[in-house]
C-alpha cells in the first residue's frame, strides 16, 4: 500500500492503482490529466512506491497542460479516423491558421472537401465508443517497425534523432500513433471540438485554456493569416517543414548555406517593407511596431532603420518608456496600491502628452521630449528634437498598434508593423511545433545571457507575460499594414545548445518541471549548431544569443 493526498485527503491505495480509478465518477470527463508532485501524468498512470507521500491533483481544461493533452488527443483521433476510412491518404497537421489546427492531405489529387463529412462521422463514432488510449513502451527498433507497418515513415525518420533507447506510442484498439504529447485516458473525453472545411484542407478548433475552456469564434485574419500561409509555403518549397528535413542539412554538410538561406529571407522581407514605406513616404509620418515577447523587436527596429536610411529616409525613434507615469500617479489612476498595479495597462502611459508631442513634431514644431529615469522612478527633461517631412517617427512597444496611443495622428499617416516568429516546423506530419514555445526558448536563452536569470525564473514569469499579450497585443495584430515573420528555421539548432542544459537542470520536483519537460521533448531532436561564427552579426537571433553588431 502507498499513501497519497487526493482531494485534500490522505488515502491509502494499492500499488498499481491507476489514477483514473480515483476520480469521481461524475467528474471523469472533466478530469483530463493529473499532476503528481511537479509532474504531469496521464490518468491511466499506475501509482507506485515513488509516488508515496505525494499529492495527486486532477487537471481540467482551465489548465494549460490539460489543454495541450486535449488538443493532441483530438489530432490523434482525427488521424485515426483518416486511417480507418482512407488508409492510403497521408495527412499533415500544422498551426498555419490562427488559434486553430489546419489539416491538409499530402496525397496528391485527394479531395479533402468530400472527406469532411465522412471524417466528422468517424470522429464522432470513435468518441461515442469511448475507446481506451494506452501508452505502450517499445524499443527504438520495435517502434520503427510499427511505424512502417502503419505507413508512418515520417515518424520512423524522427526516431533516428531520439537520444533514448526506448520510444512511447499510444494504442487505441488496433491503432498506434504518437503525438509527442500527453494523452487523455479515452476518446470519450473529447467533448467539444469543431471540424470545418477550409480550402485546401480542414480547420480543427478546440477549447482554449486562456478562454475558460471555450472554443474561440473563428475569425479569418487576412493580414496575419496571409503571413502564416507564406511561411508555410516557404518552408514547403525549401524542404524545411520537419525536424528530419532540417537535420538533413547537417548530413549534407550544408549548414552555412542553411543559415544564410534563412537570413536571406529576412533580408527580402525587410526590402519589401522598406519599399512599401518608400512608396508612400509623403503620407507616412509614424511607423508603429508591436509584437509579443521575444519576437526580436529591438534588432528589427535597428535593421528597419538601416533599410530606410539606404532609401534616403531618415527615421527618428521615440521611446514609449519615457512616457510612463510615476507610480503614485498610476496608483491614483487605477485606484490600487503599488503591489496590485497592472503596469502593462495603457493607462500607465501619458497618452495625452504623447499625442501632443507626436502632433507637434509631425507639424514641424520643435519638441522637448520627456525622459523617464527608472532608477528614481521619476520623469525628467529629455532631448529637444525637430523632424522634417522625410523623417518618419518610429515607436515600438506593447501598445504601439493601439490607436488610443496615437489618436491625434490620421490613419493614412500611420504605418503599423506587427512582428512575431511564425515558424512552420513539425516534429513529424502529425506533430506541429508551437511558436509560443519557440518564443519562450528565445527568452530563456536571452535572460540567461543578458540578465543572469535562470531558466526557472523565466518560466515562472511566462504566464504573466502571455496574459498581457492576449490583452494588449493580439487584439490589434490584424490592424497591421505589414506582418514581419521573425522566425529562422535554423534557430532551434542554435538555441538548443544553450537552452537544453539549462532546462535539464530543473529537477522533477521543481514547479517549473512541467514546462521544462515539455520544451525538452522536442528540442532534443534538433542537431546542434555550435559554431556561432556562421551567424551574421545583424541577425535577429543575435538579440538572444549575443554578439549583435547593434549591441542589443
Secondary structure as the mmCIF struct_conf table of DSSP 4:
data_model
#
loop_
_struct_conf.conf_type_id
_struct_conf.id
_struct_conf.beg_label_comp_id
_struct_conf.beg_label_asym_id
_struct_conf.beg_label_seq_id
_struct_conf.end_label_comp_id
_struct_conf.end_label_asym_id
_struct_conf.end_label_seq_id
STRN STRN1 UNK A 2 UNK A 6
TURN_TY1_P TURN_TY1_P1 UNK A 7 UNK A 8
STRN STRN2 UNK A 9 UNK A 13
TURN_TY1_P TURN_TY1_P2 UNK A 15 UNK A 16
STRN STRN3 UNK A 18 UNK A 18
HELX_RH_3T_P HELX_RH_3T_P1 UNK A 19 UNK A 22
BEND BEND1 UNK A 23 UNK A 23
HELX_RH_3T_P HELX_RH_3T_P2 UNK A 25 UNK A 27
TURN_TY1_P TURN_TY1_P3 UNK A 28 UNK A 30
STRN STRN4 UNK A 33 UNK A 36
TURN_TY1_P TURN_TY1_P4 UNK A 37 UNK A 38
STRN STRN5 UNK A 39 UNK A 42
TURN_TY1_P TURN_TY1_P5 UNK A 43 UNK A 44
HELX_LH_PP_P HELX_LH_PP_P1 UNK A 45 UNK A 45
STRN STRN6 UNK A 46 UNK A 46
HELX_LH_PP_P HELX_LH_PP_P2 UNK A 47 UNK A 47
HELX_RH_3T_P HELX_RH_3T_P3 UNK A 49 UNK A 51
TURN_TY1_P TURN_TY1_P6 UNK A 52 UNK A 53
STRN STRN7 UNK A 55 UNK A 59
TURN_TY1_P TURN_TY1_P7 UNK A 61 UNK A 62
BEND BEND2 UNK A 63 UNK A 63
HELX_RH_AL_P HELX_RH_AL_P1 UNK A 64 UNK A 85
TURN_TY1_P TURN_TY1_P8 UNK A 87 UNK A 88
STRN STRN8 UNK A 91 UNK A 94
BEND BEND3 UNK A 97 UNK A 97
TURN_TY1_P TURN_TY1_P9 UNK A 98 UNK A 99
BEND BEND4 UNK A 100 UNK A 100
STRN STRN9 UNK A 101 UNK A 105
BEND BEND5 UNK A 107 UNK A 107
TURN_TY1_P TURN_TY1_P10 UNK A 108 UNK A 109
HELX_RH_AL_P HELX_RH_AL_P2 UNK A 112 UNK A 128
TURN_TY1_P TURN_TY1_P11 UNK A 129 UNK A 130
STRN STRN10 UNK A 132 UNK A 132
STRN STRN11 UNK A 134 UNK A 139
HELX_RH_AL_P HELX_RH_AL_P3 UNK A 140 UNK A 149
TURN_TY1_P TURN_TY1_P12 UNK A 150 UNK A 151
HELX_RH_AL_P HELX_RH_AL_P4 UNK A 153 UNK A 159
TURN_TY1_P TURN_TY1_P13 UNK A 160 UNK A 161
BEND BEND6 UNK A 164 UNK A 165
STRN STRN12 UNK A 166 UNK A 172
TURN_TY1_P TURN_TY1_P14 UNK A 173 UNK A 174
STRN STRN13 UNK A 175 UNK A 177
BEND BEND7 UNK A 180 UNK A 181
BEND BEND8 UNK A 185 UNK A 185
STRN STRN14 UNK A 186 UNK A 186
HELX_RH_3T_P HELX_RH_3T_P4 UNK A 187 UNK A 189
STRN STRN15 UNK A 193 UNK A 198
TURN_TY1_P TURN_TY1_P15 UNK A 199 UNK A 200
STRN STRN16 UNK A 201 UNK A 206
STRN STRN17 UNK A 208 UNK A 208
HELX_RH_3T_P HELX_RH_3T_P5 UNK A 209 UNK A 211
TURN_TY1_P TURN_TY1_P16 UNK A 212 UNK A 213
STRN STRN18 UNK A 214 UNK A 214
HELX_LH_PP_P HELX_LH_PP_P3 UNK A 215 UNK A 218
HELX_RH_AL_P HELX_RH_AL_P5 UNK A 222 UNK A 237
TURN_TY1_P TURN_TY1_P17 UNK A 238 UNK A 239
BEND BEND9 UNK A 241 UNK A 241
STRN STRN19 UNK A 242 UNK A 242
HELX_RH_AL_P HELX_RH_AL_P6 UNK A 243 UNK A 251
TURN_TY1_P TURN_TY1_P18 UNK A 252 UNK A 253
HELX_RH_AL_P HELX_RH_AL_P7 UNK A 255 UNK A 279
TURN_TY1_P TURN_TY1_P19 UNK A 280 UNK A 283
STRN STRN20 UNK A 286 UNK A 290
TURN_TY1_P TURN_TY1_P20 UNK A 293 UNK A 294
BEND BEND10 UNK A 295 UNK A 295
HELX_RH_AL_P HELX_RH_AL_P8 UNK A 297 UNK A 309
TURN_TY1_P TURN_TY1_P21 UNK A 310 UNK A 312
STRN STRN21 UNK A 316 UNK A 319
HELX_RH_3T_P HELX_RH_3T_P6 UNK A 320 UNK A 323
STRN STRN22 UNK A 324 UNK A 324
HELX_LH_PP_P HELX_LH_PP_P4 UNK A 325 UNK A 326
HELX_RH_AL_P HELX_RH_AL_P9 UNK A 327 UNK A 334
TURN_TY1_P TURN_TY1_P22 UNK A 335 UNK A 335
HELX_RH_3T_P HELX_RH_3T_P7 UNK A 338 UNK A 340
TURN_TY1_P TURN_TY1_P23 UNK A 343 UNK A 344
BEND BEND11 UNK A 345 UNK A 345
HELX_RH_3T_P HELX_RH_3T_P8 UNK A 346 UNK A 348
STRN STRN23 UNK A 349 UNK A 349
HELX_RH_AL_P HELX_RH_AL_P10 UNK A 351 UNK A 362
TURN_TY1_P TURN_TY1_P24 UNK A 363 UNK A 364
STRN STRN24 UNK A 367 UNK A 373
TURN_TY1_P TURN_TY1_P25 UNK A 374 UNK A 377
STRN STRN25 UNK A 378 UNK A 385
TURN_TY1_P TURN_TY1_P26 UNK A 389 UNK A 390
HELX_LH_PP_P HELX_LH_PP_P5 UNK A 392 UNK A 392
STRN STRN26 UNK A 393 UNK A 396
BEND BEND12 UNK A 397 UNK A 397
TURN_TY1_P TURN_TY1_P27 UNK A 398 UNK A 401
TURN_TY1_P TURN_TY1_P28 UNK A 403 UNK A 408
BEND BEND13 UNK A 409 UNK A 409
HELX_RH_3T_P HELX_RH_3T_P9 UNK A 411 UNK A 413
STRN STRN27 UNK A 414 UNK A 420
STRN STRN28 UNK A 426 UNK A 428
TURN_TY1_P TURN_TY1_P29 UNK A 429 UNK A 430
STRN STRN29 UNK A 431 UNK A 432
HELX_LH_PP_P HELX_LH_PP_P6 UNK A 433 UNK A 434
HELX_RH_AL_P HELX_RH_AL_P11 UNK A 435 UNK A 451
HELX_RH_AL_P HELX_RH_AL_P12 UNK A 455 UNK A 472
TURN_TY1_P TURN_TY1_P30 UNK A 473 UNK A 473
HELX_RH_3T_P HELX_RH_3T_P10 UNK A 474 UNK A 479
BEND BEND14 UNK A 481 UNK A 481
STRN STRN30 UNK A 482 UNK A 485
TURN_TY1_P TURN_TY1_P31 UNK A 489 UNK A 490
HELX_RH_AL_P HELX_RH_AL_P13 UNK A 491 UNK A 504
TURN_TY1_P TURN_TY1_P32 UNK A 505 UNK A 505
BEND BEND15 UNK A 506 UNK A 506
TURN_TY1_P TURN_TY1_P33 UNK A 508 UNK A 509
BEND BEND16 UNK A 510 UNK A 510
TURN_TY1_P TURN_TY1_P34 UNK A 511 UNK A 512
HELX_RH_AL_P HELX_RH_AL_P14 UNK A 513 UNK A 523
TURN_TY1_P TURN_TY1_P35 UNK A 524 UNK A 525
BEND BEND17 UNK A 526 UNK A 526
HELX_LH_PP_P HELX_LH_PP_P7 UNK A 527 UNK A 528
HELX_RH_3T_P HELX_RH_3T_P11 UNK A 532 UNK A 534
BEND BEND18 UNK A 535 UNK A 535
TURN_TY1_P TURN_TY1_P36 UNK A 537 UNK A 538
TURN_TY1_P TURN_TY1_P37 UNK A 540 UNK A 541
HELX_RH_AL_P HELX_RH_AL_P15 UNK A 542 UNK A 545
BEND BEND19 UNK A 546 UNK A 546
TURN_TY1_P TURN_TY1_P38 UNK A 549 UNK A 550
#
